[in-house]
């Protein structure tokens, strides 16, 4: 194999076979050379090797994640028992008992252990996450303020961030703030004595996976954390996201920070790229898919938490559905009376209608029971608020007995139930005050 | 006078079982009627100890806890089952709802939450954390839990999903058949179907997939 340079300046790789041509005495007379241009083949081989390496790396990370998850699982169980015993011991002792202080210290240590366990669970995607659309620029600004307070004054923190309101990301805000913090701490450690740390946030329309222009609707946020520290060797770069890999002295880091950052970013559908040169510094780019900003809440501003004691009757034939609706509304502060059929509902209305503020009624009760119950109710109290629940897509509010906007059509979420119940009660109180 | 609420505790970690039992026994109206270490034992014990509430760990070796819940509901339809887990996965919530669980608690919640969950279940309600409760969807078949991302996993039937969990634990088809109480041929059919649906034809890869998707614990 040999490399040649063309007149254009490009390099090509040739695979050449050289065959001696002999004369009649067996002595080499000529040399026949056959060259094949294998430049593209070599490029493909290199690309394949890189892919294989990435795959091996990904598999290794997955295996370690599995192991870490197993350890965290076991720890969580042990910690649950420890917390329960601490609570038991505290309940048994007088508040002034000498052992109380020790128990507080044990509880503090157990809380710290839970923090480490949660970090491991985050790494293996098992920690609970709460994803909502949030403004990444706001979140990063908050972290930078925090960083300026904790980094030594010898490290200057520069920022260059997209305006607030432009880059929305669907994710767990606190987890992504943790990513900024972990990357910044790593950068701090790279800047040995004094130096600079720059955090920037920009929009990109380039898909980080393919390095080509993303689709018309696809937008990416690129968060960069750059330092002018010691930089890394290619070997260190290849291992930097492995859990427990650290170049810091013993006791100065768990080696989990960057692996957790990597795990969080991957879980958010993003990607991390690293560029580093020994002696010149490191630039880490986090690419995250953007989402649309959340729509303004359409909740009635008056829909506040209800006063305790407002009573609602739930008439629902399916027992499990009824239980879930009951608890959902109970946790909103309502008193709930639950019944399974129209007969029980009629009996309850006769005895305690004055105490009830609202009825949530299954409009699909068998034998037209819902319509009968509604007509009985309307005869005695024409404006009594009723929220209807139905699986029928075309039911028109039971011939006008239930206002169209107070009919919940299946499938519906519990948050919609809360909203429609609030609307019905607000309307009732609005009518009263008018 | 209110009669006491009989509770059966099911967890393969003795420390958790004992700590929880001691805490619950301190409540005036609670009686810990039994403590067992597996889902199979829970099925047996619930026949004899007459529990009002079963607190059951999600990830235990042997019989799957959701299958155990299904079996118990057949002969004790009024028994309220509350699941306890070290983890919070959409897939678990989905399965808990499919067996009409009365609650789902993670082990990081306080012992007081366990007490609250039992009382809520006994008063005709359910106990799920707020973020779970708000996402529960009622459709014509009853309450369900729409997972945020619909993956290949959502194409599996409950039985296929259960079979996948057992495979991830390294159990043979014979062992799965014995634990669930179905024929080996049926297990074989579930295996074939789930491999086809997931386009994974290797048991090790299936186990890795199950762990990655949160169907089984590592």
Contacts between the chains, C-beta under 8 A, distances in Angstrom:
chain1	res1	chain2	res2	distance
A	62	B	208	7.0
A	62	B	212	7.1
A	65	B	218	7.9
A	66	B	208	7.9
A	66	B	211	5.7
A	66	B	218	4.1
A	67	B	218	7.0
A	69	B	211	7.6
A	69	B	217	7.1
A	69	B	218	4.2
A	70	B	217	7.4
A	70	B	218	4.3
A	73	B	59	7.6
A	73	B	86	5.2
A	73	B	87	7.5
A	73	B	217	5.7
A	73	B	218	7.1
A	76	B	86	4.2
A	76	B	107	5.7
A	76	B	108	7.1
A	77	B	13	4.5
A	77	B	15	7.1
A	77	B	16	5.4
A	77	B	86	6.1
A	77	B	107	6.6
A	78	B	13	7.7
A	78	B	15	6.4
A	79	B	107	8.0
A	80	B	16	5.6
A	80	B	19	7.4
A	80	B	86	7.7
A	80	B	107	4.0
A	80	B	108	7.2
A	81	B	13	7.2
A	81	B	15	3.7
A	81	B	16	5.1
A	81	B	18	7.5
A	81	B	19	4.3
A	83	B	110	7.7
A	83	B	111	7.7
A	84	B	16	7.9
A	84	B	19	3.7
A	84	B	20	6.4
A	84	B	22	7.6
A	84	B	23	5.4
A	84	B	111	5.3
A	85	B	19	5.5
A	85	B	22	8.0
A	87	B	23	7.0
A	87	B	110	7.5
A	87	B	111	5.7
A	88	B	19	7.4
A	88	B	22	5.9
A	88	B	23	6.1
A	88	B	26	7.7
A	91	B	26	7.3
A	114	B	108	7.0
A	121	B	87	7.8
A	124	B	218	7.1
A	125	B	212	8.0
A	125	B	214	7.6
A	126	B	87	5.3
A	126	B	89	7.7
A	126	B	214	7.2
A	127	B	88	8.0
A	128	B	88	4.0
A	128	B	106	7.2
A	130	B	131	6.2
A	131	B	148	7.4
A	318	B	142	5.7
A	320	B	100	4.8
A	320	B	142	5.7
A	320	B	143	6.0
A	321	B	138	5.4
A	321	B	142	5.5
A	321	B	143	5.7
A	322	B	124	7.8
A	323	B	102	7.2
A	323	B	124	5.9
A	323	B	125	5.5
A	323	B	126	5.1
A	324	B	125	8.0
A	324	B	126	5.3
A	324	B	133	7.7
A	324	B	136	5.9
A	324	B	138	7.3
A	324	B	143	5.1
A	325	B	138	7.5
A	326	B	124	6.0
A	326	B	125	4.9
A	326	B	126	8.0
A	327	B	120	6.1
A	327	B	125	3.6
A	327	B	126	4.8
A	327	B	127	6.9
A	327	B	128	7.7
A	327	B	133	7.1
A	328	B	133	5.6
A	328	B	134	8.0
A	328	B	136	7.7
A	330	B	120	7.8
A	330	B	125	6.1
A	331	B	130	7.1
A	331	B	133	7.1
A	338	B	124	6.0
A	389	B	138	7.6
A	391	B	139	7.4
A	391	B	140	3.9
A	410	B	138	5.7
A	410	B	139	4.9
A	410	B	140	5.3
A	411	B	137	4.9
A	411	B	138	6.4
A	411	B	139	3.7
A	411	B	140	7.7
A	411	B	144	7.6
A	412	B	137	6.7
A	412	B	138	5.9
A	413	B	134	6.6
A	413	B	135	6.2
A	413	B	136	6.9
A	413	B	137	5.1
A	413	B	138	8.0
A	414	B	133	5.5
A	414	B	134	5.4
A	414	B	135	7.4
A	414	B	136	5.1
A	414	B	137	7.8
A	414	B	138	7.7
A	415	B	134	4.3
A	415	B	135	7.7
A	417	B	138	8.0
A	418	B	134	7.8
